[in-house]
C-alpha cells in the first residue's frame, strides 16, 4: 500500500510531499519531497494516530444521563451513585456492545489505541463468572471488532476508602483480593492474545481503594508494563489522604517510586511542589478534560506543569463525548479560564494546536507502553485530515493542527490501523453493524 500526503507531521516536524510505503501493517519506507505516483492514495494532511490513555468504555452507555439536578449539591460523588446503579444492570453482552461503539467513535475521532482502565469484573452482587476473564474478553472482543489498538489495564479495587474500609454494595462488581486479582490479570493476558499488539498493564484503582502493601504487589504484578492510578481527582480525596497518611496523594506516591512507566490519572489537585515533582518524575499526567469538566472536578495546573517539562496525554474517561480535538481544546481552554490568558499550553513562538497534539501524542504513547510517530519500522497507524474541511481551508503546517483542535473536530477523514483502513470519509467501515448492536442492547437496558 502506498500513501501520499501533501504535508505530513513526522517526528522531526512537518514535511511536504511525503510518500509512505506500508507492508504487513508496518511503514517500510518513508520518502519526502517526492511526487505522488500512479496508484498512490492521495491526501492533503497526514498525522500519527493518537493514544487515548484513559477510558471506562461501559460508561459510554450512560453518556447524557445524570443530568437532572437533585435537592442535594451535585458533584462527582452524586454522579458516582448514578454510575453504580447503571453498572449493576450490565451483562457481558452489553459491555461488548457498548465498548464496540466507544472504540468505533474513538477511531473516528483520530484515536488509534486506547488504555482501558477495566474495573467491571464480576456479575451483579459480586458473583464471580465461571471464567475469571469474562469481562476482559468482552473488551478484547470489542477491540477486535472495531480494530483499535488496546492496552488493557485490569483494575485492582479492594476497599471503599482509606484505611481498608469495606467496599460498599455498589462496588461489589469491582473488588478482588490479591490472589483473585493475580488470576484475573493472567486471564486478561490470555485474552489479549487475540490482538496482534495488545499490551497488558495494571491499575491499582486509587489510594482510597488499595493499601500500601497491595499497591506494591500490583506494581510487581505489572512486570514492567504500564501502571495507571487515579490520583487527586477530588478535593475530598486529598483531604482524606492527608487525614490518613499525613501526606497528599501525589506527594505520597512520588515518595514511593511513582515515575517512568506510571500514569497519574487526573492529578487535578496538586500543590506547586507536587506539580514540579510529578513533572520531574517521568510519570505521565493522564488528563481527561471533558470528563473533568462534566464532573466539576477542577482544573489541572497545565501551564505550570508544561513549563516544568512534564509529560501528559489525554483520555476520554467516562466517554461523555468522544473527541480527540475536544479533549485538547478543553485542556487549553481550562487554562485560559483559570489564568485569564491565551495559548497557555504552548511555549513562546509555538502553535497551541501543535503543542497540544504533540504533547499528547508522545505522552499518551509512553503511558500505554507503545512507540508512536510516523517512522520506518513503526506501525502504520495513520490519520488523514480533510484539507477541504471548512476549518482547514487555506492552512499549512502547524495551521492544520490549530484548525483541527480549535475549529475542526470533524476534520478526520481516513484512519488506518496497522495499515488497515478502518475509517473512510469520517465514518468507520463497520459503523452500521456496530451501531445496530449497541442500539439493540441499550434499547433493552434503558427501556427497563
Secondary structure, DSSP 8 states (H G I E B T S, - for coil): -EEEEEEEEETTEEEEEEEEEEETTEEEEEESS----TT-EEEEEEEE-EEEEEE-GGGGGGTT-S-S--SS--SHHHHHHHHHHHHTT--HHHHHHHHHHHHHHHHHHTEEEEEEEE---S-GGG---SSTTHHHHHHHHHHHHH--EEEEEEEE---SBTTTB---GGGTTT---HHHHHHHHHHHHHHGGGSTT-EEEEEE-BTTTS-HHHHHHHHHHHTTS-EEEEES-SHHHHHHHHHHHSS-HHHHHHTTT--TTEEEEE--S--HHHHHHHHHH--EEEE-HHHHHHHT-----HHHHHHTT-EEEE--BT-SS--HHHHHHHHHHHHHHHHT-SSTTS-TT--HHHHHHHHHHHHHHHHTT---SS-TTSB--EEEE-TTSTTTTT--THHHHHHHHHH-TT-EEEEEETTEEEEETTEETTHHHHHHHHHHHHHHHHH-
